[in-house]
């Protein structure tokens, strides 16, 4: 089994070098998404063994990751580990993924365990997604001490750290680039299961994750915008409903995101981001969030 890692960089500062350091020993591709902070040059200087793939501008998480996936497969990868640039791999991750791939012949996605930066508290240890309602709820174990030790099947992976197989890409396709960022991991998970692939949670493949670095951190509202809009898109692609029920589901999605916005430090901007995401979904506007 040949495993190749892909790390997407966009003005990553010191986050990206930390991520690449943690992947030492794994063949790695760093895709630079049109950075303007010089972080691409820093990667080139400090990591001569890392293949640096430069894109002309910020194409978003989906398209940037796809560029890395295609390059990894052209290099002969059987599995491609996609890891956020603000994540750090714990020792043993490569061996855990290799054993999981060997033990789960029907797997198309291997979902890593994602911890907060303290290395003890869970951010992701599995998750579900109800396409009928467009609701996934809180990720399993979120905010709890890390007591998750057993591998198991899950409904969706988390894009912070997940490995995808060559077979999955060949049969189910790449990330949908119209989403730009957020919910593309859910969409790929739904397509994987529709094509008969398993999604396996691998508890010994561990990363620590800062979270939301590429969209401005906890005070940004971009994540609420993209998550609202893209959840509507993804549910309607994967679970079509009649017009009346579709409108009801959209209402559920918007309401759940408005609840999140209520706890945001920039409450008014957060509410506006959710409503903007809903309006753009209704209008069929995809891609990067408009500056209007």
C-alpha positions, 0 to 999 in steps of 0.5 A, spaced: 500 500 500 502 506 497 500 512 502 501 519 500 499 525 504 496 532 501 496 538 505 493 544 503 496 551 504 493 558 504 497 563 507 498 558 513 504 562 516 507 557 521 501 552 521 503 549 515 510 547 517 508 544 523 503 540 519 508 538 514 513 536 520 508 531 523 508 528 517 515 526 516 517 519 513 510 520 509 511 522 502 507 528 502 504 534 497 503 541 499 498 544 495 499 552 495 492 555 494 495 562 491 498 564 498 500 571 499 504 571 505 510 567 503 508 561 506 509 557 499 516 560 499 517 557 506 515 550 505 519 550 499 525 552 503 524 548 509 521 542 506 525 540 500 522 533 500 515 535 500 512 536 493 510 543 492 504 544 487 502 551 486 495 554 484 494 561 481 489 563 486 485 561 492 480 555 489 477 553 495 478 547 499 475 542 495 478 544 488 485 545 492 484 538 495 482 535 488 489 538 485 493 534 491 489 528 490 490 527 482 497 529 483 498 523 489 494 518 484 499 520 478 504 518 483 501 511 484 498 512 491 493 507 493 491 511 499 491 519 500 491 522 506 488 529 506 490 533 512 488 540 514 494 545 515 492 547 522 492 539 524 498 535 527 499 528 526 500 524 532 506 518 531 503 512 529 498 515 524 501 512 518 501 505 521 494 505 523 492 507 516 495 501 513 493 496 518 486 499 517 486 499 510 489 492 510 483 489 515 477 493 511 477 491 504 470 494 503 473 501 506 473 507 501 474 512 507 478 512 513 476 517 518 482 519 523 480 521 530 481 528 531 483 531 538 483 539 540 490 542 541 490 539 548 491 532 545 486 529 550 479 532 548 475 529 542 473 534 536 471 528 532 470 520 533 465 519 528 459 522 526 452 521 523 448 525 517 441 525 516 440 527 509 432 527 510 433 533 515 439 536 513 442 535 520 448 531 523 448 534 530 454 534 534 460 529 532 461 523 537 465 525 543 465 532 541 468 535 548 469 529 551 475 526 554 479 521 549 476 514 551 475 512 544 479 506 542 475 501 538 474 502 530 467 502 527 463 504 521 461 511 521 456 515 516 461 520 515 468 522 515 471 529 518 475 533 512 480 535 518 484 528 517 481 523 512 484 518 507 481 516 501 482 510 496 484 510 489 478 506 488 473 511 491 476 516 487 475 512 481 468 510 482 465 516 486 469 522 484 473 527 487 470 533 492 465 537 489 468 544 487 462 548 487 462 547 494 468 551 495 469 550 502 465 546 508 460 540 507 464 537 501 467 531 506 459 530 508 458 530 500 463 525 499 462 521 505 454 520 502 457 518 495 462 513 498 456 509 501 452 510 495 457 506 491 458 501 496 464 503 500 465 503 508 467 509 512 471 506 518 473 510 524 481 509 525 482 510 533 489 510 532 490 514 527 490 521 531 491 528 529 490 534 533 487 540 530 486 548 531 480 549 527 477 554 522 484 557 521 483 558 513 476 561 514 479 566 519 478 563 526 472 563 531 470 570 530 469 569 522 462 568 520 465 564 513 464 558 516 456 559 518 455 562 511 458 556 507 455 550 512 448 553 511 449 554 503 452 547 502 448 543 507 442 545 503 446 543 496 448 537 499 442 534 502 438 536 495 443 533 491 443 526 495 436 526 498 431 530 493 424 531 496 418 534 493 418 542 493 414 542 500 418 538 504 424 541 501 422 547 503 421 544 510 428 541 510 431 548 508 427 551 514 430 546 519 437 547 516 437 555 517 434 554 524 439 550 526 445 554 524 441 560 527 441 557 533 449 557 532 449 564 530 446 566 537 452 564 540 457 567 536 461 573 538 459 577 532 452 575 533 449 580 528 454 578 522 453 571 524 445 571 523 447 575 516 451 570 514 446 564 515 441 568 511 446 570 506 447 562 505 440 560 505 439 566 499 445 564 495 442 556 496 435 558 493 439 562 488 443 556 486 449 561 487 455 556 489 463 557 489 466 562 493 462 567 498 461 573 494 464 580 497 457 584 495 
